[in-house]
């Protein structure tokens, strides 16, 4: 396996943010409130990104399942049944 291949297939690492304990211990109440609001904003943004990714993932899973179903199905019979629709009475 080449280095280029390993780099291309490597899982991306998320940056880890450390909690600024010295800041939290020494800041004023208003600064704590601002810090909390900024973290809540970041959390809302990440949740939005996660929902977008989950929607795409679910869509891809559905497409894979549909392709798998079509592979296992006799497509000629299905096409014939669609083209020659029977009435409910029949």
Secondary structure by P-SEA (a helix, b strand, c coil): ccaaaaaaaccccccccccaaaaaacccaaaaaaaaaaaaaaaaaaaaaaaaaaaaaaaaaaaaaaaaaaaacaaaaaaaaaaccccccc
